[in-house]
Amino acid sequence: MTYTTKMKGFTLIEILVVLFIISIVTAVALLTIGKNEQREVKRFAEELTQILTLAEEQAMLQPTVLGLALNQDSFHFASYQLETDKKKNYWKPLQDNLLGKHRIPSDIEVNIKMGKESKAVSHEPQIIISTNGDLTPFTIYVGKQGEKPLYEIKGDADGNVTNTLLS
């Protein structure tokens, strides 16, 4: 007597192979998403560094004193205006595409440190760039919102601006 029963279903090996393939695809997807988030922070830090360098050159070529004001959601440059007849000096925001107002992406956090203490973000410029390229020494930290900063943008008094990946 022979019994011929046809079994329906999957073997344990087949199920484990499928689970293994799904875990590999998920791991690759998560790594790709993580790298894209860091790439956005890197791009923003590099852009801010280049804009600061451009502002230094602009201050020397015009010649005019420029200032950088950092807010929670944006940053912009302003030129220092001397009004001799009214005896009033003020900061006039620049309106051009390069040094005008720039939005900070909502998932990126920017903090500025002047000297040994952190400086509050404000509408008035925190960093001053003189007509000879000198600037207020500063450190700007850039990272994901609520996380440890990934990049440090440092400006020396002699006008040297560097962008460093923090470990």
ABEGO torsion letter per residue (X at the ends): XBBBBBBBEBBAAAAAAAAAAAAAAAAAAAAAAAAAAAAAAAAAAAAAAAAAAAAAAAAAAOBBBBBBBBBAABBBBBBBBBBAAAGBBBBBBBABAAABBBBBBAABBBBBBBEABBBBBBABBABBBBAAGBBBBBBBBBBBBGBBBABBBBBBAAGBBBBBBBX
